[in-house]
Amino acid sequence: MIKGYYFNGETSEKKDVSLYYSDEGHVAFTEASIDYVNFNELKISSRIGNTPRYINFPDGSQFETEDNDAVDKMVAALSNDSFHGLVHKLENAKAFVSFTVVTVVIFGWLFIQYGIPFFSKEIANILPEEASQYMGNGVLEIMDKSWFKKSELSWQRQKELRQLFNRLLNNIEGSDHYKIAFRQGGEIQANALALPNGVVVFTDELVNLAEDDLEIAAIMLHEIGHLKNHHSLRSTIQQFSLAMFVMLITGDVSTSSSVITAIPVMLVESGFSQDMETEADDYSFEYMKNNNINPNNFAIMMEKLEASFLPEYHECLKNKKAPSCIKEAVALNKTKKNHGSVLNYFSTHPGSQARMERFREGQEK
């Protein structure tokens, strides 16, 4: 006998009853005038600590009891289901549960830190070039609505820079669809972005920092390095994989649905991973060494880009031209220990000092 309360499923009234069962699996109540029910037709809630247990009947009625041991005994006697009571058993196996939690956390961290980047790189390398181009369709248009304005560079200046970009591409296989575009950066200031469809965007603010076009060429090569290594596609695959992983863990389906629409924000605010930035540096460094371009041009431009985010630089621009202001900002920046902003070009990049030293040392050798 199992003592508890009976609810008929039609009213909130409860009735004190005793549930009994036979060896043949018939279940009924001593104080309720209902026909017996076969045990296999019942739905029995799992045992969780000493909380009340519920047994649901096919007609919608319910039996509630706090005698968990008696219910477990009935289940053991009438059921062949070895999973009944599993939650309760696991709850009491604290060492096993702790081990499982730690294992899941470690596995999750390893998968996010190493697994997702590795598989995203492999997938991006085997996908056709059209995959990146398709993914990038419309991205620049979205950016134009959100951040950019029409470039104020003269037509002649844009023509010169396009010719420079195309000369660099002459030595690069598979770059037929690469293009360069110019925009006012506005909020994102001096910056360059490699979009998934092969378009490299240079902001007017970045172009105005350079005193020599080879400084701009160094940044062009860095962005081309992003394109050659499919970094936009890899980043999107990583974001989507992470969203799917979170969805599997939490059951939140909405996470994955916003990944593609967030590509422009990701490219501007999140940037690429440090590994990807290093790969792009490697590409530009090797190109410059193999084509007799001074790698120090990249280090010079790095200094200027970093200094261009100082408030003093923007204050100077109110009265002077960019070349004069950036010289003062670079000198000032060397005396500062902390600088930068949320949308800083270097916010997700490897340490700028280490990168500059690498290109300077490369030239000295």
Buried (B, 14 or more C-beta within 10 A) or exposed (E): EBEBBBBBEEEEEEEEBBBBBEEEBBBBBEEBEEEBBEBEEBEBBBBEEEEEBBBBBEEEBBBBBBBBEBBBEBBEEBBEEEEBBEBBEEBEEEEEEEEEEEEEEEEBEEBBEEBBBEBBBEBBEEBEBEBBBEBBEEBBEBBBEEBBEEBEBEEEBBEBBBEBBEEBBEEBEEBEEBBBBBBBBEEBBBBBBBBBBBBBBBBBBBBBBBBEBBBBBBBBBBBBBBBBBBBBBBBBBBBBBBBBBBBEEEEEEEBBEEBEEBBBBBBBEEBBBEBBBBBBBBBBBBBBBEEEBBBBBBBBBBBBBBBBBBEBBBEBBEEEEBEEBBBBBBEBBEEEEEBBEEBBBBEBBBEBEEBBEBBBEBBEE
